[in-house]
Amino acid sequence: MYYQARFWLRFSVFNLLIVALVGLLMRYKIAFEFPYLNQKNLQHAHSHFAFSGWISHTLMVLMIYVLSKKINANALFSKKYVWLLSAHLVCAYGMLLFFMVQGYALFSIVFSSLSVVLSYVFAAWFWRDSKKWLVTQTSGLWFRAALFFNVISSIGTFALAYMMATKNIHQNEYLSSIYYYLHFQYNGWFFFACMGLLLEFLKPTLVHQKMYRQCFWALCASCIPAYGLSILWLDLPIFVYLIVVLAALVQLLAWLKILQLLVRNEQNKFSGLPTHLRVIFGLVAAALTVKLTLQLVSVIPSVSQLAFGFRPIVIAYLHLVLLVIISLFLLSYVWANNLFNESFGLKKSFIVFATGVVINEFILGVQGIASFSYTLIPWLNELLLLAALVITAGLMGMTWFVLSKKNY
């Protein structure tokens, strides 16, 4: 059985639809009465499945796809990664079901732990299989950093699971573990893997590769101290605070340099893409710039207290990264590489989904800003429910066309 990226990417789109449906149900429970299923359990199911069933699964599929082309994959290569992806999906669906039904309990923790173990296996296999190729490829540096950050992010997962299982929960340790995991997933595993995919797509010249490498080392070195941005509310020592400020500044400057390189040198690579993909790639770049700018601004103590003190701000920020930056990039990357057969219906469904994502983020942003002054916006929950409906409708259309015979 040879590795077929298209087959596994169909699971990606279907899983993203499931994420959207659970999110839609959560929005409905907030806006209207729905007594079934615990909201907190739904939240855990929603977040864990989004990370494992959608993003991590898709990143693994695409990284294996890139690697299989580089090393002329044989049957043994394909067989072991097919086994890995299958087991990882089983864990993702297990987490979805048991987090939804029982929250943090025996079976949800078991599937979560197994998923982490499989991420270790993937890191070890990919690292070994790509050893010769990664020596000469800038994209390989980003992939290896992504694997490293994915592995160390699990420390937060195990700490959180231990606290939940033992019922020995302290607020600071609990929040620190959550933010530790989120930081090294969002800013480590997700970001560095996506950058690796982008550079593999662009295939920059040797001269430009050198500049991308310089940006890589700046971002990689600053990623660990940048975790401090998530725990500024702990009243860090002044020398640690200054390191965190420096890390936030380095990350923004390194990204602006990458953006400059993309605009100056890689326009020809993007010019051949359909208009809607070019627009979405531009939107992703703008959103990432906003995200890194907000990170830098958040080092101001008064701003940090406001940001962490209002849940709508945190939710808006997380969705900015997860939906606008990561999800839109991955789907655009898939279509830019012709991993799905383009059709009019698929294109329109994707545009509907992207529109819903932008509307959702705009409303969340308004809600976050309004929360500073404790201003209540009428019909806010209903508007968020409407945005969730648009997102889900777009994904239903995408799933329908992706699963059609034309994409087999």
N, C-alpha and C positions, 0 to 999 in steps of 0.2 A: 504493500500500500504506500504510494508516494504522497508526499505532503501536498495538500490542496488548500491554499489560503482562502480561496473563495468559499469553500465549504464552511470553514470555521468562522469566517466573517459574517456569514448569515446568522450564526448564533449571536454575534456581537450586536447586530441591529435588533434582533428579537429580544435580547436581554436589555437593551436600552429602552425598548418599548415597555418591558416589565417594570423597569425603574420608573418610567414616566407614569405608568398606571398606579403604582404604589404611591407616588408623589401626588397624583390626582386624588386618590382616596384620602390622603392626609389633608389636602386642601379642602376637600368636601367636608370632612369631619370638623374642620375649624369653622367653615362658613355655615354649615347646617348640622342638623342632628343626625348622628349615625352611631348607635350604641354598640355596634359590634367591632371587635378588635381594639386592643389597647393602642393609643396613639404613640406612646413611648416605644412599644415593641415594633410598630410600623416604622418608626424613625430609624431604629437599629437595623431592621431588615432593608429599608431603603438605602441607607448609607453603605452597609456592608456589601450588598449586592451590586451597587453602583461601582464600588471600588474593585470587587473581584470579578463579577459576572460581565461587567461592561468594560471598564478601562483596563484593568490588568490583563484580562483575557485578550482584548484587542491589541494591546502593546506586545504581548507575547506572540500572538499570531503574526503580527507584522514584522517583528524582529526575527522570528524564525523564517519568514518569507524572504527577508533580505539576506539572511545567512545562507539559506538553501540555494540562492542564486550565485552566491560568491564561491561556495565550496563544492558545487556539483553534488548535491546531496544524494546519497544512495538509499536503498530500502531500509537499512538499519537506522539511519538518521531519521527518516520519516516515521518509522514505527515507534521509536521511543518518544518523539515529540507528540505524536498522535495520542499515545497512552497518557502523556503528561497533561495535554489539553483536556482530554476526556475526564481524567481524575479531578482536574481543577474545576471543571464545570460542575461535576457532581458535588463538590464542596460548596460551590457558589449557590447552587439550588438548595442544598441542605441548609446553608445559612439563611437564605431567603425564607424558607418554610419555618424553621425552628425559631429564628428571631421574631418572626411575625406571630407565632403561636405562644411562645413561652418567654421571649426576651432573653436576657443573659441567664442561661441555665446549662445543664449538662450537654445536651446534644448541639446546641448552638455554639458552645465553647469548643466542643470536639471538632466540629466541621471548620470552625474558624482556625483552630490550631493546625489541623491537617492542611488547610489552604496555605498557611505560613510555611509549613514544612515543604510543600510542593514548590513554593517560591524559592526556597533554598536549592532544591533540586534543579529548577530551571536555571538559576544563577550559575550553579556549578557546571551544568551541561553546556550552557551557552558560552560561558567563559572558556571552557576547554575546547569546544568545537570551533570557536572563532579565533583561537590564539594566533594562527598564522596570518589571517586576514586583518586582524585588528592592529597589527604592527604598523601597517602603512596607511591606514584609513583614519581620518579625523573623526568620522562618524562613530568609529569603534570606541574612541575615548568616551564619548557621551554615553554609549550603550553600557560600557563597563561601570561608569560612575552611577548610572541609573540602577544597575543591579546591586551595587554596593549600598546605595541609599535605601533600596527596597528591603534589603536584608536587615539593616540596622533599624529601620522603622518598626520592625516586629517587636523590639524591646517595649515600645509603648503598648502594643497589643497584648503582650503577655502580662505586663504590669496591670493593665486594665482588667483583663480576664481574672487575674488573681484577686484583685479587690472585689470584683463582682461575685466571684465564687465564694469568697470567705466572708462577704458582707462587712469587710473592714475597710470602709471608705472614708478617706480624709479629703476634704474639698480641694486643697492645693495640689496634693499628689494626684488626685483623680483628674483635674483639669490639665495638669502638666503632662500626664500620660496621653490624654486625648490629643493635645496640641503637638506633642512630640511625634505621635504617629501621623497626624495630619500634615505636619510640616515636611517630614521626610518622604511622605507619599506625594503630596502636591508639588513641593519645590525640589524634590530629589528624584524619585522614581518616575513620576509622570513627566516632569519638565525635561529632564535629561534624556529620557527615551524619545520624547517627541522631537527634541533637537537633533538627536541622532538620525531619526527618520527623515527630518527635513534636509539635513546635510547629505544624506544618502540620495535623496531625490534631486538635489541641486547639483551634486558632484562638482564642487568648486575646484578651480585650478590650484596648483601647488602653492602659488604665491598667496592666494586667498586662504588656503587651508592653514597656512602659518598664522594668519591673523585670527582665524576661527579658533585655533588651538590656544592662542593667548587669552581669548575671551573665555574659553573653556576652563582654563586653570584658574582664572579670576573667580568665575562662578562656582567652581568646585570647591575652592579653598574657602569661600565665604558662606557656603551652604550650611555647614555645621554651626558656626557662630550665629548665623541668622535665625537659628531656633530661638535665640533670646528674644526676638521680636514677638514671639507668641507668649512669652512669660514675663513681659515687662511689669506686669501687675504684682510680681513677687518682690518688688523693691530690690533690684539687683545691686551689687557693689558698683561703685563708680567706674572702676577699671573694666569690669565686665560690660557695663552699659556702653562705654566708649567703643569697645570692640564690636558690639552689636550695631552701633551707629555706623561704624566703618564698613561692616559687612553689608548693611542695607545700601550704603552709598556705592560700594563696589559693584553690587549686583545691578543697580540701575545703570551705572556707567558702562558696564560690560554689555548689557542688553542694548543700550543705545548705540554702542559700537557695532554690534551684530546687525542691528536695524540699518545702520548706515551702509554696511557691507551688502546687505540684501538689496537695498534701494539702488546703490550704485552699480553693483556687479551682477546681480542675478535677475534683472528685469526680463531678460530674454527667456529665462526658464518659466516665468509666470505668464508671459504675454501669450503663450500658446494655449493657455487654459481657458475654459468657458468663463464668460463674464461673471456669473454668480460665484464661481470658485475664487476668482481673483478678489471679488468684493469681500468674501468671507475670510480669506487669508488676511486681507487688510484689516478686517474687523478684529481678528484674533491678535494681530500685532498691536493694534491700538489698545485692546483690552489688557494685554500683557504689560504695555507701557504704563497704563493707568494703575494696574495692580502693583507694580514695582515702585511707582511714585507714591502710592498710598502707604506702602511698607515704610518708605523713608520718612514720610510725614508722621507716621505713627510713633516714631522714636521721641517725639515731643511728649513729655509726661501727661499734660492735660488732654492731648488728643488721644493718647493711649488709654487713659482712664475712661474717656467717653466711648471709644471703640469697643473695649472689652466689657463695658458696663451696660451696653444695650445689645440684646440678642439680635434684633433686626440687622444691625451692622455686621455682625459675625455671619449671619445667614446670607446676606447680600454678597459678602466677600467670598464665602465658600462657593456660592453658585457662580460668581464671576469666573473663578478659576475652573471649577468642574465642568460647567456647561459652556460658557462663552469661549474660554481658551482651549481647554483640553478636548471636550467633546466635538466642538465645531472643527478643530484642527484635524482630529482623527478621521472624521467622516470626509472632510475635504481631501485629506491625504489619500484615502481609499479610492475616491473617484478620480483624483488626479493621476493615480497609477493604474487606472482602468481595471481595477479589481472587481468592479461590477459593471455590467453592460448598461450603458447610458440609455435612458428612455425619457420621453416627455413627462410621463407620470412620475417617474422617480425624481426627476429634476424638480418638478413642482412640489412634490412632497417634502423634499429636502429644504426648499425655500420656505415652505410653511413652517417646518420645524425650526429653522434658523430665525424666522420672524417671531415665533413664539418665545424662543430663548431670549431675544433682545427685549421683547415686551416684558417678559418675566423679570429680567435684570433691571429694567428701568423702574418698574413698580417697586421691587425690593430696595433699589437705591433711594427712591422717594420716601419709602417707609423708614429706611434707616436715618435719613436726614431729618425727617419729621420727628423721629423718636428723641432727638436731642432736645427739642422744646416740648416734648410730651404732647405733640399735636396729633389728634386723631383724624385720620383721613376717612371720609365716608365711603362705604362700599369697597374698602381695601381688600378684605378677604375674598369678596366676590370677584374682584378684578384679578386677583392672583389665581383664583379658580379658573377664570376664563383663560388666562395665559396658559395654565396647565392643560386646559382642553385643547388649545391651539397646538401646543407641543405634542400632545398625545395623538391628535389627528394627523399631524405631519408624520409622526413615527409609524402610525398604522398604515399610512400610504406607502412609506418607505419599506416597511416589512412585507407588505403585500407584493410589491414589485421585486424586491430582493429575493423573495422565496418563489417567485414565478419561474417557470421552466426556462425563460430566456436567460436566466442567470445561472443555470446549471452547466 
